[in-house]
């Protein structure tokens, strides 16, 4: 399985995404606003990253999380690793933070494998990236690379959202038209499989409609229908590192 479609898309996407994040940071009234950096920082802090720990920013893009990471670990940088499928995004990250390039902390990956040994990272962030991944492969890889006792923060889009959520339907239709690598998660199935693998769910947030994530309006108990989700996952000593059954698809139930 090749992920070259993702590479091509993300190589052209970095400037758009950098501008969209900038708009979110500048105005709460930005059109179709994504979550701003204060929201990302709030979730980053849930990971509890310590200065001496190894931290993987999976899908680091232009380096958005790096200053948040530096702030969270009191200015230290030795534990940060940024990984991305896009060489253009990594070049932008290196331009923004040349010390990461100099230290060899920016890694280009195929978008499926994590080129590190088992139990390599204490904490992993996969923020706004999972919905562009081959999810069954990526979750297995992220959990493999995570240390026992480590934490993974994972976000994505549910495959069953409200059919009258016009903003979500429009976004999905536009992404499909533009050939955006877009995957929706059957979160009920993913949750069950994480528990089968003996992962521990430390926190579960569900966002009912498009825009609720940006406003940080979540519910903790899984509803039947919702748009986005965020999980804080711990790899227990009893974690089973086997493959995951299919739980994602390219179109949501709402748009079918």
C-alpha positions as CSV (number, residue, x, y, z in Angstrom):
1,X,0.0,0.0,0.0
2,X,1.4,3.4,-1.0
3,X,0.6,6.7,0.6
4,X,1.9,8.9,-2.3
5,X,-1.5,10.5,-2.7
6,X,-1.1,11.9,0.8
7,X,2.4,13.2,0.1
8,X,1.3,15.0,-3.0
9,X,-1.7,16.6,-1.2
10,X,0.2,17.7,1.9
11,X,3.1,19.1,-0.1
12,X,0.6,21.6,-1.6
13,X,-1.3,22.1,1.7
14,X,1.2,23.5,4.1
15,X,0.7,27.2,3.2
16,X,-3.1,26.9,3.3
17,X,-3.0,25.2,6.7
18,X,-0.5,27.7,8.2
19,X,-2.8,30.6,7.1
20,X,-5.9,28.8,8.5
21,X,-4.2,28.3,11.9
22,X,-3.1,32.0,11.8
23,X,-6.7,33.1,11.2
24,X,-8.0,31.0,14.1
25,X,-5.4,32.5,16.4
26,X,-6.3,36.0,15.3
27,X,-10.1,35.9,15.4
28,X,-12.8,33.7,17.0
29,X,-15.1,34.7,14.2
30,X,-12.9,33.3,11.4
31,X,-15.0,31.4,8.8
32,X,-15.1,27.6,9.4
33,X,-12.6,28.2,12.2
34,X,-10.2,25.4,13.2
35,X,-9.0,25.0,16.8
36,X,-6.5,27.7,17.8
37,X,-3.1,27.3,19.5
38,X,-4.6,27.8,22.9
39,X,-6.8,24.7,22.3
40,X,-3.8,22.7,21.1
41,X,-1.9,23.8,24.2
42,X,-4.7,22.7,26.5
43,X,-4.7,19.2,25.0
44,X,-0.9,19.0,24.9
45,X,-0.8,19.6,28.6
46,X,-3.0,16.5,29.1
47,X,-0.1,14.4,27.9
48,X,2.1,15.6,30.8
49,X,5.3,15.7,28.8
50,X,8.4,16.0,31.0
51,X,11.7,17.6,29.9
52,X,13.6,14.2,30.0
53,X,11.0,12.4,28.0
54,X,11.0,11.5,24.3
55,X,8.1,13.2,22.5
56,X,6.8,12.4,19.0
57,X,4.8,15.0,17.1
58,X,3.3,12.7,14.5
59,X,2.3,14.9,11.5
60,X,4.2,17.9,12.7
61,X,3.6,20.0,9.6
62,X,5.2,23.5,9.8
63,X,6.1,23.0,13.5
64,X,2.9,24.3,15.1
65,X,3.3,22.3,18.3
66,X,7.0,22.9,18.8
67,X,6.8,26.2,20.6
68,X,4.0,24.8,22.7
69,X,6.2,21.8,23.5
70,X,9.1,24.2,24.5
71,X,6.9,26.1,26.8
72,X,5.5,23.0,28.4
73,X,9.0,21.6,29.2
74,X,10.5,24.9,30.4
75,X,12.5,25.6,27.3
76,X,14.1,22.2,26.8
77,X,14.1,20.7,23.3
78,X,16.2,17.5,23.5
79,X,13.2,15.2,23.6
80,X,11.2,16.5,20.6
81,X,10.9,14.6,17.4
82,X,8.8,15.9,14.5
83,X,7.6,13.5,11.8
84,X,5.6,14.2,8.6
85,X,4.8,12.7,5.3
86,X,5.5,16.0,3.5
87,X,9.0,17.1,2.6
88,X,7.6,20.6,2.0
89,X,6.1,20.8,5.5
90,X,9.3,19.6,7.0
91,X,11.3,22.2,5.1
92,X,8.9,24.9,6.4
93,X,9.4,23.5,10.0
94,X,13.2,23.5,9.5
95,X,13.0,27.1,8.3
96,X,11.0,28.1,11.3
97,X,13.1,26.1,13.8
98,X,16.5,25.4,12.3
99,X,17.7,23.8,15.6
100,X,15.5,20.9,14.9
101,X,17.0,20.2,11.5
102,X,20.5,20.7,13.0
103,X,19.8,18.1,15.7
104,X,18.3,15.6,13.2
105,X,14.9,15.8,14.9
106,X,12.8,16.1,11.8
107,X,11.9,12.8,10.1
108,X,10.2,12.2,6.8
109,X,8.0,9.1,6.9
110,X,5.7,7.3,4.4
111,X,2.7,8.2,6.6
112,X,2.2,4.7,7.7
113,X,5.4,3.5,9.5
114,X,7.1,5.0,12.5
115,X,10.8,4.4,11.8
116,X,11.8,3.8,15.5
117,X,12.1,0.7,17.6
118,X,9.3,-0.6,19.9
119,X,8.8,1.5,23.1
120,X,10.7,4.5,21.8
121,X,8.5,7.4,23.0
122,X,7.1,8.4,26.3
123,X,4.4,10.6,24.7
124,X,3.0,10.9,21.2
125,X,0.7,13.6,19.7
126,X,-1.4,12.9,16.6
127,X,-3.4,16.1,16.3
128,X,-5.6,16.7,13.3
129,X,-3.8,14.1,11.3
130,X,-5.4,10.7,12.0
131,X,-8.3,11.5,9.6
132,X,-5.7,11.7,6.7
133,X,-4.1,8.4,7.6
134,X,-4.6,4.7,6.9
135,X,-5.8,4.4,10.4
136,X,-5.6,0.7,11.2
137,X,-1.9,0.7,10.2
138,X,-1.1,4.0,11.9
139,X,-2.7,3.2,15.3
140,X,-0.8,-0.1,15.5
141,X,2.4,1.7,14.7
142,X,1.9,4.5,17.1
143,X,1.1,2.1,19.9
144,X,4.1,0.0,19.0
145,X,6.4,3.0,19.2
146,X,4.9,4.2,22.5
147,X,6.5,3.1,25.7
148,X,4.7,1.0,28.3
149,X,3.1,3.5,30.6
150,X,3.3,6.2,27.8
151,X,0.4,8.3,26.5
152,X,-1.0,8.9,23.0
153,X,-3.2,11.9,22.3
154,X,-5.3,11.1,19.2
155,X,-8.0,13.1,17.4
156,X,-10.2,12.4,14.4
157,X,-13.6,12.5,12.7
158,X,-16.4,10.1,13.5
159,X,-18.0,8.3,10.6
160,X,-21.6,8.9,11.8
161,X,-22.5,12.6,12.4
162,X,-25.7,14.5,12.2
163,X,-27.2,14.6,8.7
164,X,-28.3,18.2,9.2
165,X,-24.8,19.3,10.1
166,X,-24.5,21.3,6.9
167,X,-21.0,22.6,7.7
168,X,-19.7,19.0,8.1
169,X,-21.4,17.8,5.0
170,X,-20.0,20.7,3.0
171,X,-16.5,20.2,4.3
172,X,-16.6,16.5,3.5
173,X,-18.0,17.1,0.0
174,X,-15.2,19.8,-0.7
175,X,-12.5,17.5,0.6
176,X,-13.7,14.6,-1.5
177,X,-13.9,16.9,-4.6
178,X,-10.3,18.1,-3.9
179,X,-9.1,14.5,-3.4
180,X,-8.1,15.3,0.2
181,X,-6.9,12.1,1.9
182,X,-10.0,12.0,4.2
183,X,-10.8,9.0,6.5
184,X,-13.7,8.7,8.9
185,X,-13.4,6.6,12.0
186,X,-16.0,4.1,13.3
187,X,-15.2,5.3,16.9
188,X,-17.4,2.6,18.5
189,X,-15.2,0.0,16.7
190,X,-11.9,1.7,17.5
191,X,-12.8,2.1,21.1
192,X,-13.7,-1.6,21.4
193,X,-10.5,-2.7,19.7
194,X,-8.4,-0.4,22.0
195,X,-9.9,-2.1,25.0
196,X,-9.4,-5.5,23.4
197,X,-5.8,-4.6,23.1
198,X,-5.7,-3.7,26.8
199,X,-5.1,0.0,26.1
200,X,-6.4,2.3,28.8
201,X,-8.6,5.3,27.8
202,X,-7.7,8.1,30.2
203,X,-9.9,10.7,28.7
204,X,-12.5,10.7,25.9
205,X,-14.0,13.9,24.4
206,X,-16.7,13.9,21.8
207,X,-17.7,17.0,19.8
208,X,-21.3,16.8,18.5
209,X,-21.1,19.1,15.4
210,X,-18.5,20.7,13.2
211,X,-17.1,23.8,15.0
212,X,-17.6,22.4,18.5
213,X,-14.0,21.2,18.7
214,X,-12.7,24.7,17.9
215,X,-15.0,26.0,20.7
216,X,-13.8,23.2,23.0
217,X,-17.4,22.1,23.6
218,X,-17.2,18.4,24.4
219,X,-19.2,15.7,26.1
220,X,-17.3,12.8,27.9
221,X,-19.8,10.0,27.3
222,X,-19.9,8.6,23.8
223,X,-23.1,9.7,22.0
224,X,-24.5,7.7,19.2
225,X,-24.0,10.5,16.7
226,X,-21.2,13.1,16.8
227,X,-18.6,14.7,14.4
228,X,-15.1,14.8,16.1
229,X,-13.4,13.1,19.0
230,X,-10.2,13.3,21.1
231,X,-8.7,10.4,23.1
232,X,-6.0,10.3,25.6
233,X,-4.7,6.7,25.6
234,X,-2.2,4.9,27.9
235,X,-0.2,1.8,26.8
236,X,-0.5,-0.6,29.7
237,X,1.9,-3.4,30.6
238,X,-0.7,-5.8,29.3
239,X,-1.1,-4.1,25.9
240,X,-1.4,-6.6,23.0
241,X,0.5,-5.4,20.0
242,X,-1.5,-7.2,17.4
243,X,-3.1,-5.8,14.2
244,X,-6.4,-3.8,14.2
245,X,-9.4,-4.8,12.2
246,X,-10.8,-2.3,9.8
247,X,-12.6,0.6,11.5
248,X,-12.3,3.5,9.0
249,X,-13.6,4.6,5.6
250,X,-13.3,7.3,3.0
251,X,-16.9,8.5,3.3
252,X,-19.0,9.1,6.4
253,X,-22.4,7.5,6.9
254,X,-23.9,11.0,7.0
255,X,-22.9,11.7,3.4
256,X,-24.0,8.4,1.9
